[in-house]
Amino acid sequence: MSKFTSEMVDDYADKLLIGLSKEENDLVLKEFDIIDENMQKIANMEGISNVEAMTHALDDFTYDLREDIANDSIAIEDLLKNCDDYENREISVPKVIE
């Protein structure tokens, strides 16, 4: 029995503004069933609760952080020279949503 329903998939797709055809919805449900099967297999593995979670896929993973050096910023006045329309420090942009 699927934990996801066709209605749930359609609702999520609508929220994401992608919309799905009936065939795409069916495909998503089949993929969720496969994911659920695999998750159940993992959950039922002997001793799985004793396995420590990994923070990285490689055991010998090391990284070096660069030194944090503050640099001078570009003056706001110089940045605003590239704008067609602004007032004080606010840039006017075209309306994109009606």
C-alpha positions as CSV (number, residue, x, y, z in Angstrom):
1,M,0.0,0.0,0.0
2,S,1.4,3.3,-1.1
3,K,1.9,6.0,1.6
4,F,1.4,8.6,-1.2
5,T,-1.8,9.0,-3.2
6,S,-2.5,10.3,-6.6
7,E,-4.2,13.3,-5.0
8,M,-1.2,14.0,-2.8
9,V,1.2,14.0,-5.8
10,D,-1.2,16.3,-7.8
11,D,-1.4,18.7,-4.8
12,Y,2.4,18.8,-4.4
13,A,2.8,19.3,-8.1
14,D,0.3,22.2,-8.0
15,K,2.1,23.8,-5.1
16,L,5.4,23.6,-7.1
17,L,3.6,25.0,-10.1
18,I,4.7,22.1,-12.3
19,G,1.5,20.2,-12.9
20,L,1.6,16.6,-13.9
21,S,-0.2,14.5,-16.5
22,K,-1.9,11.3,-15.4
23,E,1.0,9.3,-16.8
24,E,3.6,11.4,-14.9
25,N,1.6,11.1,-11.7
26,D,1.5,7.3,-12.0
27,L,5.3,7.4,-12.6
28,V,5.9,9.4,-9.5
29,L,3.8,7.1,-7.4
30,K,5.7,4.0,-8.8
31,E,9.0,5.8,-7.9
32,F,7.8,6.5,-4.4
33,D,6.8,2.9,-4.0
34,I,10.4,1.8,-5.0
35,I,11.9,4.4,-2.6
36,D,9.6,3.1,0.2
37,E,10.5,-0.5,-0.5
38,N,14.2,0.3,-0.3
39,M,13.8,2.3,2.9
40,Q,11.9,-0.6,4.4
41,K,14.8,-3.0,3.5
42,I,17.3,-0.6,5.1
43,A,15.1,-0.2,8.2
44,N,14.8,-4.0,8.6
45,M,18.6,-4.7,8.3
46,E,20.0,-6.5,11.3
47,G,21.9,-4.2,13.5
48,I,21.1,-1.0,11.5
49,S,20.2,0.8,14.7
50,N,23.8,0.3,15.9
51,V,25.4,2.0,12.9
52,E,26.8,5.4,13.5
53,A,25.7,8.1,11.0
54,M,28.3,9.4,8.7
55,T,29.1,13.0,8.2
56,H,30.9,12.4,4.9
57,A,31.1,9.6,2.4
58,L,34.9,9.4,2.7
59,D,36.5,8.2,5.9
60,D,39.7,10.2,5.3
61,F,37.9,13.4,4.3
62,T,39.9,16.5,5.3
63,Y,39.5,20.1,4.3
64,D,41.4,23.3,4.7
65,L,39.6,26.5,5.2
66,R,41.1,29.6,3.6
67,E,41.9,32.5,5.8
68,D,39.0,34.9,6.1
69,I,40.4,38.2,4.8
70,A,38.2,41.3,4.7
71,N,38.4,43.3,1.5
72,D,37.3,46.8,0.8
73,S,33.8,46.9,-0.8
74,I,32.8,48.9,-3.9
75,A,31.2,52.2,-3.0
76,I,27.4,52.2,-3.3
77,E,27.6,55.3,-5.5
78,D,29.8,53.5,-8.0
79,L,27.5,50.5,-8.1
80,L,24.5,52.8,-8.6
81,K,26.1,54.2,-11.7
82,N,25.2,51.0,-13.5
83,C,21.5,51.4,-12.7
84,D,18.9,53.1,-14.9
85,D,16.5,54.1,-12.2
86,Y,17.2,54.4,-8.4
87,E,16.2,56.6,-5.5
88,N,18.6,57.0,-2.5
89,R,20.0,53.4,-2.3
90,E,17.0,51.6,-3.7
91,I,16.9,50.3,-7.3
92,S,13.7,50.4,-9.3
93,V,13.2,47.1,-11.3
94,P,10.4,46.2,-13.7
95,K,7.3,44.5,-12.3
96,V,7.4,40.8,-13.1
97,I,4.2,39.6,-11.4
98,E,0.8,40.8,-12.2
